[in-house]
Amino acid sequence: MARRKKIYEGKAKILYEGPQPGTLVQYFKDDATAFNAEKKATIEGKGVLNNRLSEFFMVGLNQIGVPTHFIERLNMREQLIRAVEIIPLEVIVRNYAAGSMAKRLGLEEGQQLPRPVIEFSYKDDALGDPLVPEEYIVTFGWASQQDLDDIVSLALRVNDFLSGVMYGVGIKLVDFKIEIGRIYEGDYMRLVVADEISPDSCRLWDVKTGQKLDKDVFRRDLGNLTDAYTEVARRLGVMPANVTSTKPTLIN
Ligand code: 5GP
């Protein structure tokens, strides 16, 4: 049998050619990297959890009218997605100071921001994904001013949705990163949420205890990453079939 064609391999995912034109299969690996791949590990089960969690968030976004690349989950590690042209930006939304913002400005982690803050990094591993102002984005043609306005409103809608969903299960959405893709339909271009939304790309803290339930557990050696992601999945009622639970919360 012919091997399917690999289109791209990143740090945490692989993209394969999809079954129909304009589709791709997104495979979630167990690999974890941090600090621009200076720290690496393979964490058993992470890919399965992120596949499920990203499905859960993308399906929810599609249902409230925020377009995403997601079509359907195929199996434990793979989902069918629409092929998009990725805009080379990391779109970061922050509700509380943490991570690079806290470091850059000398703020205490966890300080609530007066309003959600959106920032952009230029996706370039060799440069370490530098923070860039909107003027750079327009000047270098990565996105137009109109695209940027649309990206900001998409990012704020994603923020409202994710914050609400997480708050409902006792988790604070501190910040997150999304990527945006372009889909061409005839003469029209649409911007959609692409890549993944998972604890790899969000900061998630337990509302009561402040316990970290995201990739900072790996970045900062705070414990078992799979346990943290499983807890997020359990609270959301999104459990992979091979993880036992006392509650009947399986979603196929
Ligand atoms: P920070 O800039 O504080 O390091 O990250 C802000 C948010 O964006 C965090 O939720 C972090 O997980 C996410 N983020 C930033 N850069 C990346 C990246 O290259 N990959 C992933 N998966 N998430 C990122």
Residues whose N, C-alpha, C, O or C-beta is under 5 A from the ligand:
A	BS01	5GP	I92 A98 G99 S100 M101 D175 F176 K177 D200 S201 C202 R203
